[in-house]
Amino acid sequence: MANNIIEQFDELYSRWNLLDKAGKDMQLGNMMQNVSGLYQFLIQSYARKGFLTQNEANQVRRINQIYQELQAQKIQVDNDLWNEMIKHLAKMIVRRSY
């Protein structure tokens, strides 16, 4: 009986971990889209005026930094999610083989 409860808890925890990482992945994707929208706004400003103000140029640099940071975080979350899915699948295979 205790083993069954431990297996149920382990399964619940594994699924929760997957959902948590998937949620982070989606949130980072949304944040990247928002940052891209800001970047596009500044590109349109440049296209209209033919130049960027110093403030706008600074914003472009900061937006690039933010995007790169988000991209690095998303890669890490994607890798964590992949590893978590592999662990979950391995546990399922082991359980079925008993």
NORGI-V585392 format. One record per backbone hydrogen bond with DSSP energy under -0.5 kcal/mol. CO is the residue of the C=O (numbers start at 1). NH is the residue of the N-H. Records with the same first field share a line. If there is no record, write none. Layout:
CO = NH  NH
This chain:
1 = 5
2 = 6
3 = 7
4 = 8
5 = 9
6 = 10
7 = 11
8 = 12
9 = 13
10 = 14
11 = 15
12 = 16
13 = 17
14 = 18
15 = 19
16 = 20
17 = 21
18 = 22
19 = 23
20 = 24
21 = 25
22 = 26
23 = 27
24 = 28
25 = 29
26 = 30
27 = 31
28 = 32
29 = 33
30 = 34
31 = 35
32 = 36
33 = 37
34 = 38
35 = 39
36 = 40
37 = 41
38 = 42
39 = 43
40 = 44
41 = 45
42 = 46
43 = 47
44 = 48
45 = 49
46 = 50
53 = 57
54 = 58
55 = 59
56 = 60
57 = 61
58 = 62
59 = 63
60 = 64
61 = 65
62 = 66
63 = 67
64 = 68
65 = 69
66 = 70
67 = 71
68 = 72
69 = 73
70 = 74
71 = 75
72 = 76
73 = 77
74 = 78
75 = 79
76 = 80
77 = 81
78 = 82
79 = 83
80 = 84
81 = 85
82 = 86
83 = 87
84 = 88
85 = 89
86 = 90
87 = 91
88 = 92
89 = 93
90 = 94
91 = 95
92 = 96
93 = 97
94 = 98
95 = 98
